[in-house]
Amino acid sequence: MFGIPGEVFWPTASFGAIVALVFGGIALLRFLPHSKSRGLEPAERETLEELRLRLGQLDQLQQRVNEL
């Protein structure tokens, strides 16, 4: 191929294709939207705190029922 022996051309072309695919994948990932799991919105944070409070109250009530 192109005056280059096959035992040199094909490994070099294969390695180049792999490198191109890796860099193409990295570039593609940069354009995808980021997930929202990094942080909670204030409304979600407030709801989560309220659920934790109610769970604590439920645990207290369950202990009282067990005592009775």
Stockholm file with secondary structure:
# STOCKHOLM 1.0

chainA/1-68         MFGIPGEVFWPTASFGAIVALVFGGIALLRFLPHSKSRGLEPAERETLEELRLRLGQLDQLQQRVNEL
#=GR chainA/1-68 SS CTTSCHHHHHHHHHHHHHHHHHHHHHHHHHHSCCCGGGCCCHHHHHHHHHHHHHHHHHHHHHHHHHHC
#=GC SS_cons        CTTSCHHHHHHHHHHHHHHHHHHHHHHHHHHSCCCGGGCCCHHHHHHHHHHHHHHHHHHHHHHHHHHC
//
